[in-house]
Amino acid sequence: LEEDMEVVQNFVEAGAKARQRSGIKRRWPVKRIMVKADSEETKNSVMRLEKVLKNQLNCKEVEAYTEGEFEEEVDLICGVDSESLEERFGDLTSSIEERIRSMPLEDVRDRAGDRGFIEVSVEGKKVKVGLNDLSLGELPEGLVGAESPLGEIVIDTSVDPELESERLTRDVVRRLQEMRKEMDLEMEEKVRVTIVTEEDRSIEHLENQEDYIKREVRVRDLEIGRPDEVEERDYKREWKIDGQVYELSMGQIEG
């Protein structure tokens, strides 16, 4: 168990780096995290402590693969050194990059062979791109990785409505918890809360998470809606979350 926990901690640290690279806050849940393990033993350690890793990485699913299995599961692409190509090909660079990125990785490897370059046609011209300007095996769009001594961890950055709802709720709850502290409330004291926003989509997201908000902030009465639809409480603060304004108000319940 101790060895397994060391493996998990290793990937938790890598997961934090991957989140930072992708701009995903630690309190935001993610859809899926893939672990590319350096050995079958490491992969098995990850799967034995899958629940721990899910909790530590704040994700819905954890998948573990050996390097070979990972390449079968994920359609890796060929990246290019845009700056280097631009020096040589100027305005053709974006077309060359798009063409190469759309090619299956195996095709690039086969075309390069022993020659050390690939030849592609763009805008009626044939150009040669050397392997030194290519990065074979990059992650496709929507996946962001970070290496660790035991392999690599990869975050699926795609967002569906459920994740969008959960992420907004985490952000709102953090502000409400801060307001509780400012009101100097005891941990078990219940409150009334009103959340006001002009965005119908945000209202819907928060209404879907009412139970979570009530549980995390110890709310007895919760109202969510537009300014003219709800009642303000005693203590009010305006917050900006991802560019959108929310008015949060909170009142203490006596007795």
C-alpha positions as a Markdown table, in Angstrom:
| # | Residue | x | y | z |
|---|---|---|---|---|
| 1 | Leu | 0.0 | 0.0 | 0.0 |
| 2 | Glu | 2.8 | 2.4 | 0.9 |
| 3 | Glu | 4.4 | 1.9 | -2.6 |
| 4 | Asp | 1.1 | 2.4 | -4.3 |
| 5 | Met | 0.6 | 5.7 | -2.4 |
| 6 | Glu | 4.0 | 6.9 | -3.5 |
| 7 | Val | 2.9 | 6.2 | -7.1 |
| 8 | Val | -0.3 | 8.1 | -6.6 |
| 9 | Gln | 1.4 | 11.1 | -5.0 |
| 10 | Asn | 3.8 | 11.2 | -8.0 |
| 11 | Phe | 0.9 | 11.5 | -10.4 |
| 12 | Val | -1.1 | 13.9 | -8.2 |
| 13 | Glu | 1.9 | 16.3 | -8.4 |
| 14 | Ala | 2.0 | 15.9 | -12.2 |
| 15 | Gly | -1.7 | 16.4 | -12.3 |
| 16 | Ala | -1.3 | 19.8 | -10.6 |
| 17 | Lys | 1.2 | 20.8 | -13.3 |
| 18 | Ala | -1.1 | 19.7 | -16.1 |
| 19 | Arg | -4.0 | 21.7 | -14.6 |
| 20 | Gln | -1.7 | 24.8 | -14.4 |
| 21 | Arg | -0.8 | 24.4 | -18.1 |
| 22 | Ser | -4.4 | 24.1 | -19.1 |
| 23 | Gly | -5.6 | 26.9 | -16.9 |
| 24 | Ile | -8.1 | 24.7 | -15.0 |
| 25 | Lys | -8.5 | 25.7 | -11.4 |
| 26 | Arg | -7.9 | 22.9 | -8.8 |
| 27 | Arg | -11.4 | 23.2 | -7.4 |
| 28 | Trp | -12.9 | 22.6 | -10.9 |
| 29 | Pro | -13.7 | 18.9 | -11.6 |
| 30 | Val | -12.5 | 17.5 | -14.9 |
| 31 | Lys | -14.1 | 14.8 | -17.1 |
| 32 | Arg | -11.2 | 12.4 | -17.4 |
| 33 | Ile | -7.6 | 11.9 | -16.5 |
| 34 | Met | -5.4 | 9.4 | -18.3 |
| 35 | Val | -2.2 | 8.0 | -16.8 |
| 36 | Lys | 0.4 | 6.8 | -19.1 |
| 37 | Ala | 2.5 | 4.5 | -16.9 |
| 38 | Asp | 6.1 | 3.6 | -17.4 |
| 39 | Ser | 5.4 | 0.0 | -16.6 |
| 40 | Glu | 2.7 | -2.6 | -16.0 |
| 41 | Glu | 3.5 | -2.4 | -12.3 |
| 42 | Thr | 2.9 | 1.3 | -12.1 |
| 43 | Lys | -0.3 | 1.0 | -14.1 |
| 44 | Asn | -1.5 | -1.6 | -11.6 |
| 45 | Ser | -0.7 | 0.6 | -8.7 |
| 46 | Val | -2.8 | 3.4 | -10.2 |
| 47 | Met | -5.7 | 1.1 | -10.7 |
| 48 | Arg | -5.6 | -0.3 | -7.2 |
| 49 | Leu | -5.9 | 3.2 | -5.8 |
| 50 | Glu | -8.2 | 4.6 | -8.5 |
| 51 | Lys | -10.7 | 6.0 | -6.0 |
| 52 | Val | -7.9 | 7.9 | -4.1 |
| 53 | Leu | -6.6 | 9.3 | -7.3 |
| 54 | Lys | -10.1 | 10.4 | -8.5 |
| 55 | Asn | -10.5 | 12.3 | -5.2 |
| 56 | Gln | -7.0 | 13.8 | -5.2 |
| 57 | Leu | -7.2 | 14.8 | -8.9 |
| 58 | Asn | -10.9 | 16.0 | -8.7 |
| 59 | Cys | -11.9 | 14.0 | -11.8 |
| 60 | Lys | -14.8 | 11.9 | -12.9 |
| 61 | Glu | -12.8 | 9.1 | -14.4 |
| 62 | Val | -9.2 | 7.7 | -14.2 |
| 63 | Glu | -7.8 | 5.5 | -16.9 |
| 64 | Ala | -4.4 | 3.9 | -16.8 |
| 65 | Tyr | -2.4 | 2.6 | -19.7 |
| 66 | Thr | 1.1 | 1.4 | -20.5 |
| 67 | Glu | 2.8 | 3.5 | -23.2 |
| 68 | Gly | 1.8 | 1.1 | -26.0 |
| 69 | Glu | -1.8 | 1.0 | -24.8 |
| 70 | Phe | -1.9 | 4.8 | -24.6 |
| 71 | Glu | -0.8 | 5.1 | -28.2 |
| 72 | Glu | -3.5 | 2.7 | -29.3 |
| 73 | Glu | -6.1 | 4.7 | -27.3 |
| 74 | Val | -5.2 | 8.2 | -28.2 |
| 75 | Asp | -4.7 | 9.5 | -31.8 |
| 76 | Leu | -1.3 | 11.3 | -31.3 |
| 77 | Ile | -0.4 | 13.9 | -33.8 |
| 78 | Cys | 2.7 | 15.4 | -35.3 |
| 79 | Gly | 3.5 | 18.9 | -34.1 |
| 80 | Val | 5.7 | 21.4 | -35.9 |
| 81 | Asp | 8.1 | 24.1 | -35.0 |
| 82 | Ser | 6.2 | 27.1 | -36.4 |
| 83 | Glu | 8.9 | 29.6 | -35.9 |
| 84 | Ser | 11.5 | 27.6 | -37.7 |
| 85 | Leu | 9.0 | 26.9 | -40.6 |
| 86 | Glu | 8.1 | 30.6 | -40.9 |
| 87 | Glu | 11.7 | 31.6 | -41.4 |
| 88 | Arg | 11.8 | 29.2 | -44.4 |
| 89 | Phe | 8.3 | 29.2 | -45.8 |
| 90 | Gly | 6.8 | 32.5 | -44.7 |
| 91 | Asp | 3.1 | 32.7 | -45.6 |
| 92 | Leu | 2.9 | 29.0 | -46.4 |
| 93 | Thr | 3.6 | 28.1 | -42.8 |
| 94 | Ser | 0.0 | 27.9 | -41.5 |
| 95 | Ser | -1.0 | 25.7 | -44.5 |
| 96 | Ile | 2.0 | 23.4 | -43.9 |
| 97 | Glu | 1.3 | 23.1 | -40.2 |
| 98 | Glu | -2.4 | 22.3 | -40.8 |
| 99 | Arg | -1.5 | 19.7 | -43.4 |
| 100 | Ile | 1.0 | 18.0 | -41.2 |
| 101 | Arg | -1.2 | 18.1 | -38.1 |
| 102 | Ser | -4.0 | 16.4 | -40.1 |
| 103 | Met | -1.8 | 13.5 | -41.1 |
| 104 | Pro | -1.9 | 10.2 | -39.1 |
| 105 | Leu | 1.3 | 9.9 | -37.1 |
| 106 | Glu | 2.2 | 6.6 | -38.7 |
| 107 | Asp | 2.0 | 8.2 | -42.1 |
| 108 | Val | 4.5 | 10.8 | -41.0 |
| 109 | Arg | 6.8 | 8.2 | -39.7 |
| 110 | Asp | 6.5 | 6.1 | -42.9 |
| 111 | Arg | 7.1 | 9.1 | -45.2 |
| 112 | Ala | 10.1 | 10.2 | -43.2 |
| 113 | Gly | 11.6 | 6.7 | -43.2 |
| 114 | Asp | 15.4 | 7.0 | -43.4 |
| 115 | Arg | 15.3 | 10.3 | -45.3 |
| 116 | Gly | 15.0 | 12.5 | -42.2 |
| 117 | Phe | 12.2 | 14.6 | -43.8 |
| 118 | Ile | 8.7 | 14.5 | -45.2 |
| 119 | Glu | 7.5 | 16.1 | -48.4 |
| 120 | Val | 4.0 | 17.7 | -48.5 |
| 121 | Ser | 2.0 | 19.6 | -51.1 |
| 122 | Val | 0.5 | 22.9 | -50.1 |
| 123 | Glu | -1.1 | 25.5 | -52.4 |
| 124 | Gly | 0.3 | 23.8 | -55.5 |
| 125 | Lys | 3.9 | 23.6 | -54.1 |
| 126 | Lys | 5.9 | 20.7 | -52.8 |
| 127 | Val | 7.9 | 21.5 | -49.6 |
| 128 | Lys | 10.3 | 19.4 | -47.5 |
| 129 | Val | 10.1 | 19.5 | -43.8 |
| 130 | Gly | 12.9 | 18.0 | -41.7 |
| 131 | Leu | 12.3 | 15.8 | -38.7 |
| 132 | Asn | 14.2 | 18.4 | -36.6 |
| 133 | Asp | 11.2 | 20.7 | -37.2 |
| 134 | Leu | 8.7 | 18.0 | -36.2 |
| 135 | Ser | 7.6 | 16.7 | -32.9 |
| 136 | Leu | 6.3 | 13.2 | -33.3 |
| 137 | Gly | 3.7 | 12.0 | -30.8 |
| 138 | Glu | 2.1 | 15.2 | -29.5 |
| 139 | Leu | -1.2 | 15.2 | -27.8 |
| 140 | Pro | -4.2 | 16.3 | -29.9 |
| 141 | Glu | -6.3 | 19.3 | -29.1 |
| 142 | Gly | -8.3 | 18.9 | -25.9 |
| 143 | Leu | -5.7 | 16.9 | -24.1 |
| 144 | Val | -3.0 | 18.5 | -21.9 |
| 145 | Gly | -0.2 | 16.5 | -20.3 |
| 146 | Ala | 2.6 | 16.7 | -17.7 |
| 147 | Glu | 5.4 | 14.2 | -17.3 |
| 148 | Ser | 6.4 | 12.6 | -14.0 |
| 149 | Pro | 9.2 | 10.2 | -13.1 |
| 150 | Leu | 6.8 | 7.3 | -13.5 |
| 151 | Gly | 5.2 | 8.3 | -16.8 |
| 152 | Glu | 2.8 | 11.1 | -17.9 |
| 153 | Ile | -0.6 | 12.3 | -16.7 |
| 154 | Val | -3.0 | 13.7 | -19.3 |
| 155 | Ile | -6.1 | 15.8 | -18.6 |
| 156 | Asp | -9.2 | 15.8 | -20.9 |
| 157 | Thr | -10.0 | 19.5 | -21.0 |
| 158 | Ser | -13.4 | 19.1 | -22.7 |
| 159 | Val | -16.4 | 20.5 | -20.9 |
| 160 | Asp | -20.0 | 19.4 | -21.0 |
| 161 | Pro | -23.0 | 21.1 | -19.4 |
| 162 | Glu | -22.7 | 19.0 | -16.2 |
| 163 | Leu | -19.1 | 20.0 | -15.7 |
| 164 | Glu | -19.9 | 23.6 | -16.5 |
| 165 | Ser | -22.6 | 23.6 | -13.8 |
| 166 | Glu | -20.3 | 22.0 | -11.2 |
| 167 | Arg | -17.5 | 24.4 | -11.9 |
| 168 | Leu | -19.6 | 27.5 | -11.6 |
| 169 | Thr | -21.1 | 26.1 | -8.4 |
| 170 | Arg | -17.7 | 25.5 | -6.9 |
| 171 | Asp | -16.8 | 29.1 | -7.6 |
| 172 | Val | -20.0 | 30.5 | -6.1 |
| 173 | Val | -19.7 | 28.2 | -3.0 |
| 174 | Arg | -16.2 | 29.5 | -2.3 |
| 175 | Arg | -17.5 | 33.1 | -2.3 |
| 176 | Leu | -20.4 | 32.2 | 0.0 |
| 177 | Gln | -18.0 | 30.4 | 2.4 |
| 178 | Glu | -15.9 | 33.5 | 2.5 |
| 179 | Met | -19.0 | 35.6 | 3.3 |
| 180 | Arg | -19.8 | 33.2 | 6.2 |
| 181 | Lys | -16.3 | 33.8 | 7.6 |
| 182 | Glu | -16.8 | 37.6 | 7.3 |
| 183 | Met | -20.1 | 37.3 | 9.2 |
| 184 | Asp | -18.2 | 35.4 | 11.9 |
| 185 | Leu | -20.7 | 32.5 | 11.9 |
| 186 | Glu | -20.3 | 29.3 | 13.9 |
| 187 | Met | -19.7 | 26.3 | 11.7 |
| 188 | Glu | -23.2 | 24.8 | 12.3 |
| 189 | Glu | -25.2 | 28.0 | 12.0 |
| 190 | Lys | -27.7 | 27.9 | 9.2 |
| 191 | Val | -28.2 | 30.9 | 6.8 |
| 192 | Arg | -30.5 | 32.2 | 4.2 |
| 193 | Val | -28.9 | 32.9 | 0.8 |
| 194 | Thr | -29.9 | 34.7 | -2.4 |
| 195 | Ile | -27.9 | 34.4 | -5.6 |
| 196 | Val | -28.7 | 37.0 | -8.2 |
| 197 | Thr | -27.5 | 37.0 | -11.9 |
| 198 | Glu | -28.8 | 38.2 | -15.2 |
| 199 | Glu | -27.7 | 35.0 | -17.1 |
| 200 | Asp | -30.4 | 32.4 | -17.5 |
| 201 | Arg | -27.9 | 29.7 | -18.2 |
| 202 | Ser | -26.1 | 30.4 | -15.0 |
| 203 | Ile | -29.4 | 30.4 | -13.1 |
| 204 | Glu | -30.1 | 27.0 | -14.5 |
| 205 | His | -26.7 | 25.6 | -13.7 |
| 206 | Leu | -26.9 | 26.8 | -10.1 |
| 207 | Glu | -30.5 | 25.5 | -9.7 |
| 208 | Asn | -29.2 | 22.1 | -10.7 |
| 209 | Gln | -26.7 | 22.2 | -7.9 |
| 210 | Glu | -29.0 | 23.5 | -5.1 |
| 211 | Asp | -28.5 | 20.5 | -2.8 |
| 212 | Tyr | -24.7 | 20.9 | -3.1 |
| 213 | Ile | -24.8 | 24.6 | -2.3 |
| 214 | Lys | -27.1 | 24.0 | 0.7 |
| 215 | Arg | -24.9 | 21.3 | 2.1 |
| 216 | Glu | -21.5 | 23.1 | 1.6 |
| 217 | Val | -22.7 | 26.5 | 2.9 |
| 218 | Arg | -25.2 | 25.2 | 5.5 |
| 219 | Val | -28.1 | 27.0 | 3.8 |
| 220 | Arg | -31.7 | 26.5 | 5.0 |
| 221 | Asp | -33.4 | 28.8 | 2.5 |
| 222 | Leu | -31.9 | 29.4 | -1.0 |
| 223 | Glu | -33.2 | 31.6 | -3.7 |
| 224 | Ile | -31.6 | 31.8 | -7.2 |
| 225 | Gly | -32.8 | 34.2 | -9.9 |
| 226 | Arg | -32.8 | 37.6 | -11.6 |
| 227 | Pro | -32.8 | 40.8 | -9.5 |
| 228 | Asp | -36.5 | 41.4 | -9.7 |
| 229 | Glu | -37.4 | 37.7 | -8.8 |
| 230 | Val | -35.7 | 37.2 | -5.5 |
| 231 | Glu | -35.4 | 38.7 | -2.0 |
| 232 | Glu | -32.1 | 40.2 | -0.8 |
| 233 | Arg | -30.6 | 39.3 | 2.6 |
| 234 | Asp | -28.9 | 41.3 | 5.2 |
| 235 | Tyr | -25.3 | 41.0 | 4.0 |
| 236 | Lys | -24.6 | 41.5 | 0.3 |
| 237 | Arg | -21.5 | 41.4 | -1.8 |
| 238 | Glu | -21.0 | 41.7 | -5.6 |
| 239 | Trp | -18.6 | 39.2 | -7.2 |
| 240 | Lys | -17.2 | 38.8 | -10.7 |
| 241 | Ile | -16.8 | 35.2 | -11.7 |
| 242 | Asp | -15.3 | 34.5 | -15.2 |
| 243 | Gly | -16.3 | 38.0 | -16.3 |
| 244 | Gln | -19.9 | 37.7 | -15.1 |
| 245 | Val | -21.4 | 39.6 | -12.2 |
| 246 | Tyr | -23.1 | 37.8 | -9.3 |
| 247 | Glu | -24.8 | 39.4 | -6.3 |
| 248 | Leu | -24.6 | 37.1 | -3.3 |
| 249 | Ser | -26.5 | 38.0 | -0.2 |
| 250 | Met | -26.7 | 36.1 | 3.1 |
| 251 | Gly | -28.8 | 36.4 | 6.3 |
| 252 | Gln | -28.3 | 34.7 | 9.6 |
| 253 | Ile | -31.2 | 32.5 | 10.9 |
| 254 | Glu | -31.9 | 33.4 | 14.6 |
| 255 | Gly | -32.6 | 30.7 | 17.1 |
